[in-house]
Amino acid sequence: MADPASAITHFSSNPWANSLITSEDYKPIPTDSRTMKPSGEDGYFSKTLGTPQTIPHVLTLQRRNILTPPSNPPTWLPATKQQVEASKSNPTPSAMPADIIMLFDLASPGLSGHPGTAHGGIIATLIDEAMSLAVAAHANVSSESESTSRSNAEDNPRGSIFTSQLDVRYKKRVINPALLVVRTKVVGRVGRKYWVRAQALQEDEEGSGGHLEWAKRKIVKAEAMAFWIVIPDEKL
Protein backbone atom coordinates (compact mmCIF):
# COMPACT_ATOMS: atom_id res chain seq x y z
CA MET A 1 0.00 0.00 0.00
CA ALA A 2 1.09 3.57 -0.64
CA ASP A 3 3.13 4.96 2.23
CA PRO A 4 1.65 8.30 3.44
CA ALA A 5 5.09 9.72 4.39
CA SER A 6 5.86 11.27 0.99
CA ALA A 7 2.34 12.70 0.72
CA ILE A 8 2.67 14.25 4.19
CA THR A 9 5.91 15.91 3.10
CA HIS A 10 4.23 17.30 0.00
CA PHE A 11 1.06 18.61 1.65
CA SER A 12 2.69 19.99 4.82
CA SER A 13 3.79 23.10 2.92
CA ASN A 14 0.14 24.12 2.55
CA PRO A 15 -1.11 25.76 5.80
CA TRP A 16 -4.65 24.39 5.49
CA ALA A 17 -3.46 20.88 4.69
CA ASN A 18 -0.90 21.03 7.49
CA SER A 19 -3.60 22.00 10.00
CA LEU A 20 -5.48 18.83 9.05
CA ILE A 21 -2.36 16.65 9.12
CA THR A 22 -1.38 17.86 12.59
CA SER A 23 -4.86 17.55 14.09
CA GLU A 24 -4.92 15.31 17.16
CA ASP A 25 -8.29 13.93 16.05
CA TYR A 26 -6.92 12.28 12.90
CA LYS A 27 -4.13 9.93 11.88
CA PRO A 28 -2.64 9.32 8.42
CA ILE A 29 -3.31 5.89 6.94
CA PRO A 30 -2.09 4.26 3.71
CA THR A 31 -4.25 5.04 0.69
CA ASP A 32 -4.90 1.44 -0.34
CA SER A 33 -6.26 2.25 -3.78
CA ARG A 34 -3.00 3.93 -4.83
CA THR A 35 -1.49 0.44 -5.10
CA MET A 36 -2.67 -1.74 -7.98
CA LYS A 37 -3.40 -5.30 -6.92
CA PRO A 38 -2.17 -8.40 -8.84
CA SER A 39 -5.73 -8.87 -10.13
CA GLY A 40 -5.67 -5.41 -11.72
CA GLU A 41 -7.93 -3.98 -9.03
CA ASP A 42 -7.39 -0.27 -8.36
CA GLY A 43 -5.62 0.23 -11.69
CA TYR A 44 -7.72 3.32 -12.39
CA PHE A 45 -6.89 5.16 -9.18
CA SER A 46 -3.28 4.00 -8.89
CA LYS A 47 -2.22 4.32 -12.53
CA THR A 48 -4.62 6.45 -14.60
CA LEU A 49 -5.07 8.97 -11.79
CA GLY A 50 -1.58 8.58 -10.37
CA THR A 51 0.42 10.64 -12.86
CA PRO A 52 2.02 14.13 -12.70
CA GLN A 53 -0.77 15.40 -15.00
CA THR A 54 -3.67 13.97 -12.95
CA ILE A 55 -3.34 13.42 -9.17
CA PRO A 56 0.34 13.07 -8.24
CA HIS A 57 -0.24 13.17 -4.47
CA VAL A 58 -3.00 11.81 -2.22
CA LEU A 59 -3.17 11.67 1.58
CA THR A 60 -5.82 9.91 3.67
CA LEU A 61 -6.58 10.87 7.27
CA GLN A 62 -8.83 8.71 9.46
CA ARG A 63 -10.55 9.90 12.61
CA ARG A 64 -9.03 8.22 15.67
CA ASN A 65 -12.39 7.85 17.38
CA ILE A 66 -14.83 6.34 14.88
CA LEU A 67 -18.33 6.73 16.31
CA THR A 68 -21.08 4.17 15.75
CA PRO A 69 -23.58 5.59 13.23
CA PRO A 70 -27.34 5.60 13.81
CA SER A 71 -28.98 2.23 13.09
CA ASN A 72 -31.62 3.59 10.71
CA PRO A 73 -31.65 5.05 7.19
CA PRO A 74 -31.15 8.83 7.22
CA THR A 75 -33.06 11.45 5.26
CA TRP A 76 -31.72 11.77 1.71
CA LEU A 77 -30.42 15.08 0.39
CA PRO A 78 -33.35 17.36 -0.55
CA ALA A 79 -33.64 18.02 -4.30
CA THR A 80 -36.39 20.65 -4.57
CA LYS A 81 -37.33 23.82 -2.70
CA GLN A 82 -40.27 22.00 -1.17
CA GLN A 83 -38.01 19.21 0.05
CA VAL A 84 -35.56 21.75 1.47
CA GLU A 85 -38.35 23.32 3.52
CA ALA A 86 -39.64 19.92 4.64
CA SER A 87 -36.13 18.80 5.62
CA LYS A 88 -35.69 21.65 8.09
CA SER A 89 -37.62 19.66 10.68
CA ASN A 90 -35.56 16.52 9.92
CA PRO A 91 -32.26 17.70 8.42
CA THR A 92 -29.93 15.47 6.44
CA PRO A 93 -27.05 14.31 8.66
CA SER A 94 -23.86 16.28 8.23
CA ALA A 95 -20.44 15.10 7.04
CA MET A 96 -18.89 16.82 10.07
CA PRO A 97 -16.93 15.63 11.95
CA ALA A 98 -15.62 13.43 9.18
CA ASP A 99 -14.63 9.78 9.54
CA ILE A 100 -12.22 10.17 6.60
CA ILE A 101 -10.51 13.24 5.17
CA MET A 102 -8.72 12.89 1.84
CA LEU A 103 -6.34 15.48 0.41
CA PHE A 104 -5.95 15.49 -3.36
CA ASP A 105 -3.30 17.36 -5.35
CA LEU A 106 -5.26 18.15 -8.51
CA ALA A 107 -2.98 18.65 -11.50
CA SER A 108 -3.55 20.12 -14.93
CA PRO A 109 -4.34 19.49 -17.73
CA GLY A 110 -5.03 15.81 -17.11
CA LEU A 111 -8.14 16.45 -14.99
CA SER A 112 -9.48 19.50 -16.81
CA GLY A 113 -12.93 19.68 -18.29
CA HIS A 114 -13.16 23.43 -18.84
CA PRO A 115 -10.00 25.59 -18.60
CA GLY A 116 -8.72 25.64 -15.03
CA THR A 117 -11.67 23.52 -13.95
CA ALA A 118 -11.61 19.85 -12.96
CA HIS A 119 -14.05 17.57 -14.80
CA GLY A 120 -17.20 16.85 -12.78
CA GLY A 121 -16.81 13.10 -13.28
CA ILE A 122 -13.44 13.24 -11.52
CA ILE A 123 -15.00 15.01 -8.54
CA ALA A 124 -17.59 12.24 -8.28
CA THR A 125 -14.77 9.68 -8.46
CA LEU A 126 -12.83 11.32 -5.62
CA ILE A 127 -15.93 11.59 -3.44
CA ASP A 128 -16.72 7.93 -4.11
CA GLU A 129 -13.15 6.94 -3.22
CA ALA A 130 -13.25 8.79 0.10
CA MET A 131 -16.64 7.26 0.88
CA SER A 132 -15.25 3.77 0.34
CA LEU A 133 -12.63 4.35 3.02
CA ALA A 134 -15.24 5.68 5.45
CA VAL A 135 -17.37 2.56 4.94
CA ALA A 136 -14.29 0.38 5.34
CA ALA A 137 -13.42 2.10 8.61
CA HIS A 138 -16.80 0.99 9.98
CA ALA A 139 -17.10 -2.38 8.23
CA ASN A 140 -13.69 -3.62 9.33
CA VAL A 141 -14.49 -2.99 12.98
CA SER A 142 -17.17 -5.68 12.91
CA SER A 143 -15.76 -7.90 10.15
CA GLU A 144 -14.70 -10.71 12.46
CA SER A 145 -18.16 -11.17 13.93
CA GLU A 146 -20.08 -10.63 10.68
CA SER A 147 -17.59 -12.25 8.26
CA THR A 148 -18.04 -9.45 5.73
CA SER A 149 -14.39 -8.79 4.88
CA ARG A 150 -12.29 -10.67 2.38
CA SER A 151 -9.96 -13.35 3.59
CA ASN A 152 -7.09 -11.33 2.10
CA ALA A 153 -7.94 -8.24 4.14
CA GLU A 154 -4.28 -7.36 4.47
CA ASP A 155 -4.09 -6.95 0.68
CA ASN A 156 -7.36 -5.04 0.45
CA PRO A 157 -8.46 -3.57 3.78
CA ARG A 158 -11.57 -2.08 2.19
CA GLY A 159 -13.04 -5.52 1.60
CA SER A 160 -15.90 -6.16 -0.85
CA ILE A 161 -17.80 -2.88 -0.63
CA PHE A 162 -19.79 -1.40 -3.48
CA THR A 163 -21.58 1.84 -4.32
CA SER A 164 -25.27 1.22 -4.90
CA GLN A 165 -26.40 4.84 -5.31
CA LEU A 166 -24.41 8.09 -5.48
CA ASP A 167 -26.02 11.54 -5.57
CA VAL A 168 -23.59 14.42 -6.20
CA ARG A 169 -24.69 18.07 -6.04
CA TYR A 170 -22.24 20.43 -7.77
CA LYS A 171 -22.23 23.91 -6.24
CA LYS A 172 -19.15 25.68 -7.65
CA ARG A 173 -16.40 24.82 -10.09
CA VAL A 174 -13.45 22.88 -8.71
CA ILE A 175 -10.26 24.73 -9.63
CA ASN A 176 -7.17 22.94 -10.87
CA PRO A 177 -4.30 22.83 -10.33
CA ALA A 178 -5.14 23.17 -6.64
CA LEU A 179 -5.69 21.31 -3.39
CA LEU A 180 -9.06 19.58 -2.97
CA VAL A 181 -10.18 18.25 0.42
CA VAL A 182 -12.96 15.66 0.63
CA ARG A 183 -14.59 15.01 4.01
CA THR A 184 -16.86 12.01 4.38
CA LYS A 185 -18.82 10.33 7.16
CA VAL A 186 -21.06 7.29 7.59
CA VAL A 187 -24.38 8.71 8.79
CA GLY A 188 -26.44 5.52 9.00
CA ARG A 189 -26.04 1.76 9.02
CA VAL A 190 -28.42 -1.20 8.89
CA GLY A 191 -26.54 -4.49 8.80
CA ARG A 192 -24.36 -4.48 5.69
CA LYS A 193 -26.02 -1.32 4.33
CA TYR A 194 -24.36 2.07 4.84
CA TRP A 195 -25.40 5.65 4.13
CA VAL A 196 -22.59 8.13 3.62
CA ARG A 197 -22.32 11.92 3.35
CA ALA A 198 -19.46 13.88 1.81
CA GLN A 199 -18.31 17.39 1.00
CA ALA A 200 -15.59 18.48 -1.42
CA LEU A 201 -13.93 21.74 -0.40
CA GLN A 202 -11.36 24.20 -1.68
CA GLU A 203 -9.99 27.45 -0.37
CA ASP A 204 -11.35 30.67 -1.81
CA GLU A 205 -8.56 31.77 -4.15
CA GLU A 206 -10.46 34.69 -5.62
CA GLY A 207 -12.29 36.54 -2.86
CA SER A 208 -10.03 36.67 0.19
CA GLY A 209 -6.86 35.55 1.82
CA GLY A 210 -3.91 37.58 0.62
CA HIS A 211 -0.78 36.56 2.49
CA LEU A 212 -2.89 35.31 5.42
CA GLU A 213 -3.37 31.78 4.14
CA TRP A 214 -5.26 30.65 7.21
CA ALA A 215 -7.85 33.37 6.65
CA LYS A 216 -9.04 32.03 3.32
CA ARG A 217 -12.60 30.80 3.36
CA LYS A 218 -13.24 27.12 2.80
CA ILE A 219 -15.81 26.74 0.04
CA VAL A 220 -18.03 23.67 -0.43
CA LYS A 221 -17.65 22.92 -4.14
CA ALA A 222 -19.79 19.77 -4.12
CA GLU A 223 -21.74 17.70 -1.64
CA ALA A 224 -22.94 14.15 -1.95
CA MET A 225 -24.82 11.32 -0.35
CA ALA A 226 -24.54 7.64 -1.18
CA PHE A 227 -25.84 4.22 -0.31
CA TRP A 228 -23.22 1.48 0.03
CA ILE A 229 -23.39 -2.23 0.68
CA VAL A 230 -20.86 -4.83 1.86
CA ILE A 231 -21.06 -8.08 -0.14
CA PRO A 232 -19.84 -11.32 1.47
CA ASP A 233 -17.30 -13.31 -0.55
CA GLU A 234 -19.70 -16.17 -1.19
CA LYS A 235 -22.16 -13.83 -2.94
CA LEU A 236 -19.67 -12.25 -5.34
Secondary structure, DSSP 8 states (H G I E B T S, - for coil): -B-THHHHHHHTTSHHHHHHHT-TTEEEE-BGGGS--TTSTTHIIIIITSSTTS---EEEEEESS-----SS-------SHHHHHHHTTS------S-SEEEEEEE-TTTTBSSTTBB-HHHHHHHHHHHHHHHHHHHHGGGHHHHT-S-TTTTT-TT-SEEEEEEEEEE-S--BSSEEEEEEEEEEEEETTEEEEEEEEEEE-TTTS-TT-GGGS-EEEEEEEEEEEEE--GGG-
